[in-house]
């Protein structure tokens, strides 16, 4: 596992953020598996704050 990968970053407004792609890379897990886990557990994640989905090209 890479030790220099920053999984959580801070947005311009100070909000901590993470992307499913960065989480997959940092945990050496398939991206589709991370995305499925997030979607399957969305209610649990929302207890910590808003979970937003953004499509990037």
SULNORLIN-V150914 format. One record per residue. N is the residue number from 0. SS is DSSP state (alpha for helix, beta for strand, coil for the rest). OMEGA is omega in whole degrees, 0 to 359 (NA if undefined). D_FIRST is the distance of its C-alpha to the first C-alpha in Angstrom with 1 decimal. Layout:
n = [N & N]
ss = [SS & SS]
omega = [OMEGA & OMEGA]
d_first = [D_FIRST & D_FIRST]
This chain:
n = [0 & 1 & 2 & 3 & 4 & 5 & 6 & 7 & 8 & 9 & 10 & 11 & 12 & 13 & 14 & 15 & 16 & 17 & 18 & 19 & 20 & 21 & 22 & 23 & 24 & 25 & 26 & 27 & 28 & 29 & 30 & 31 & 32 & 33 & 34 & 35 & 36 & 37 & 38 & 39 & 40 & 41 & 42 & 43 & 44 & 45 & 46 & 47 & 48 & 49 & 50 & 51 & 52 & 53 & 54 & 55 & 56]
ss = [coil & coil & coil & coil & coil & coil & coil & coil & beta & beta & coil & coil & coil & coil & coil & beta & beta & coil & coil & alpha & alpha & alpha & alpha & alpha & alpha & alpha & coil & coil & coil & coil & alpha & alpha & alpha & alpha & alpha & alpha & alpha & alpha & alpha & alpha & coil & alpha & alpha & alpha & alpha & alpha & coil & coil & coil & coil & coil & coil & coil & coil & coil & coil & coil]
omega = [181 & 180 & 182 & 179 & 179 & 183 & 180 & 177 & 179 & 177 & 180 & 181 & 178 & 181 & 176 & 181 & 173 & 176 & 179 & 179 & 179 & 177 & 179 & 179 & 183 & 180 & 181 & 181 & 177 & 182 & 181 & 179 & 178 & 180 & 178 & 178 & 179 & 181 & 181 & 184 & 185 & 179 & 179 & 179 & 181 & 175 & 179 & 182 & 183 & 174 & 181 & 177 & 180 & 179 & 179 & 179 & NA]
d_first = [0.0 & 3.8 & 6.3 & 9.2 & 9.1 & 12.0 & 12.0 & 15.6 & 18.2 & 21.9 & 24.5 & 27.8 & 29.6 & 27.1 & 25.6 & 21.9 & 20.3 & 17.2 & 17.1 & 16.1 & 14.6 & 12.3 & 11.4 & 10.8 & 8.6 & 6.6 & 6.6 & 6.5 & 10.2 & 13.4 & 15.1 & 18.3 & 17.0 & 15.8 & 19.2 & 21.1 & 19.7 & 20.7 & 24.0 & 24.7 & 24.1 & 25.6 & 28.3 & 26.0 & 23.9 & 27.3 & 28.2 & 25.9 & 27.4 & 28.0 & 25.4 & 26.2 & 25.5 & 25.9 & 26.1 & 25.0 & 26.2]
